[in-house]
Every structure is written in C-alpha cells, then in structure tokens.
Amino acid sequence: MLDIKFVRANPDIVKENIKKKFQDDKLPLVDEVIEYDKELREAKTRVEYLRSQRNTISKQIGVLMGQGKKEEAEEAKKQVAAMADEMAALDVKEQELTEKVRKIMLVIPNIIDPSVPIGKDDSENVEIERFGEPVVPDFEIPYHT
C-alpha cells in the first residue's frame, strides 16, 4: 500500500502508474482519496482546536468558581458541553473518513519499478536472462487436479 503522503504529493505519478498497469478505472480513486484525506486532516485539526479551547475554558471554570462567579462558570460549562458534542460528531466523521481512505488506498496499486517493461499481458513479457536449459523428462508427466 502506498503512503498517503506520497499520493498527496505526487498524484500525477500515481495516476501515470495506474495507466501503465492498464487499470484506468482506478484513476478517479486518486482524486477521491486526496479529497477524503483533506477532509480528514481538517476534522483532526478542528478536534485539536476544540480540545485546546475546552481545556482553556475548563481552567477558567475553576478560577470563576473560586471567585464565586457561578453564573459565568455555568455559561462556560455550557460552552464546554457544546464543544464536547461537536468533538463527538467530529470523532465519528474522522473514523468514517479514516476507513474510506484506508479502503481506497488498498485498491490503488503500488508503483511499478522503472526497470519493469510495460505490457498489456504475459505475451508482451520480455525475457531478460535465461539460466540453463529446461529439463524434459523421459516419462509422461501426470496431470494433477
């Protein structure tokens, strides 16, 4: 499986590789996985931001309670609860996107080595080296089923 960072950085190389393997039906998957990855990274960034904000507000709640400002503390608690709800929704979205990216990445073929000759099927294979002569036995070889 290719690394998503490689696919993100080199979509043209990945698409060209897919064409060399004559699997043109997989070409749209490259753009699709890049889009899902972008959404996934945005969701992760948003979750981290919300977590940071929640931690900051939680500290403020303790200070407000210590100062006897219960109304402000209750308002801050409501903000924390709203953030927790949004974070839960984003976590679900993040899991879904992670699974989508993983499934698509499993379908995108690996990069062909530059030394490999390109051909549609086995008939276009190039023999590079032959070692020894094939052995032909004196007896009939049984057919195995």
C-alpha positions in Angstrom: 0.0 0.0 0.0 1.3 3.5 -0.9 1.8 6.1 1.7 -1.0 8.8 1.7 1.7 11.5 1.9 3.2 10.2 -1.4 -0.2 10.1 -3.1 -0.9 13.6 -1.8 2.4 15.0 -3.0 2.6 13.1 -6.3 -0.9 12.4 -7.7 0.3 12.6 -11.3 2.9 9.9 -10.7 0.3 7.7 -9.1 -2.1 8.2 -12.0 0.6 7.5 -14.6 1.4 4.3 -12.7 -2.2 3.3 -12.8 -2.3 3.9 -16.6 0.9 1.8 -17.0 -0.9 -1.1 -15.3 -3.9 -0.6 -17.6 -6.3 -0.1 -14.7 -7.8 3.2 -15.9 -11.0 2.5 -13.9 -9.0 3.3 -10.7 -7.9 6.8 -11.9 -10.7 8.7 -10.1 -9.8 7.0 -6.8 -6.6 9.1 -6.6 -8.6 12.4 -6.6 -11.2 10.8 -4.3 -8.6 9.7 -1.7 -6.9 13.1 -1.8 -10.3 14.8 -1.1 -11.1 12.4 1.7 -7.7 12.9 3.2 -8.1 16.7 3.1 -11.4 16.4 4.9 -9.8 14.0 7.5 -7.0 16.4 8.2 -9.4 19.3 8.6 -11.5 17.3 11.0 -8.5 16.4 13.0 -7.3 20.0 13.1 -10.8 21.1 14.3 -10.9 18.4 17.0 -7.5 19.5 18.3 -8.6 23.2 18.3 -11.7 22.3 20.2 -9.8 20.2 22.7 -7.4 23.1 23.3 -10.3 25.5 23.8 -12.1 23.1 26.1 -9.0 22.8 28.3 -8.6 26.5 28.5 -12.3 27.1 29.4 -12.2 24.3 31.9 -9.3 26.0 33.7 -11.3 29.3 33.7 -14.3 27.5 35.2 -12.2 26.5 38.2 -11.0 30.1 38.6 -14.5 31.5 38.3 -15.9 29.1 40.8 -13.1 30.1 43.2 -14.1 33.7 42.8 -17.8 32.9 43.4 -18.9 33.8 39.8 -21.2 30.9 39.4 -23.3 32.3 36.6 -20.2 32.9 34.4 -19.0 29.4 35.4 -22.3 27.8 34.3 -22.1 29.7 31.0 -18.6 28.3 30.5 -19.8 24.8 31.3 -22.5 25.1 28.6 -19.7 26.1 26.1 -17.7 23.1 27.2 -20.7 20.8 26.7 -21.3 22.2 23.2 -17.7 21.7 22.3 -17.9 18.1 23.6 -20.9 17.4 21.4 -19.1 18.8 18.3 -16.0 16.8 19.2 -18.0 13.6 19.4 -19.6 14.3 16.0 -16.1 15.1 14.5 -14.7 11.9 16.0 -17.3 9.8 14.3 -16.7 11.7 11.0 -12.9 11.2 11.5 -13.4 7.4 11.9 -15.6 7.2 8.8 -13.1 9.2 6.7 -10.1 7.1 8.0 -11.9 3.9 6.9 -12.8 5.4 3.5 -9.1 6.5 2.9 -7.8 3.1 4.0 -10.2 1.2 1.7 -9.3 3.3 -1.3 -5.6 3.1 -0.5 -5.8 -0.7 -0.5 -7.2 -0.6 -4.1 -4.6 1.9 -5.5 -1.8 -0.2 -7.0 1.9 0.1 -5.9 4.4 2.0 -8.1 6.0 -0.1 -10.8 9.8 -0.3 -10.7 11.3 1.7 -13.6 13.2 -1.4 -14.9 9.9 -3.3 -15.4 8.8 -3.4 -19.1 5.3 -2.3 -19.7 2.9 -4.7 -21.4 -0.8 -5.5 -21.5 -0.5 -9.2 -20.7 2.0 -12.0 -20.4 2.5 -12.3 -24.1 4.4 -9.0 -24.0 6.8 -10.1 -21.4 10.5 -9.6 -22.2 12.9 -12.4 -21.4 15.9 -10.7 -19.7 18.0 -13.7 -18.8 17.8 -17.5 -19.2 19.8 -19.8 -16.9 20.4 -23.3 -18.1 18.2 -25.4 -20.3 14.7 -26.7 -19.4 14.7 -30.3 -18.4 12.3 -32.6 -20.5 11.6 -35.8 -18.6 11.6 -39.2 -20.4 8.2 -40.1 -19.0 4.8 -38.6 -19.3 4.0 -36.1 -16.5 0.7 -36.9 -14.8 -1.9 -34.2 -14.8 -2.7 -33.0 -11.3 -6.2 -31.9 -10.4 
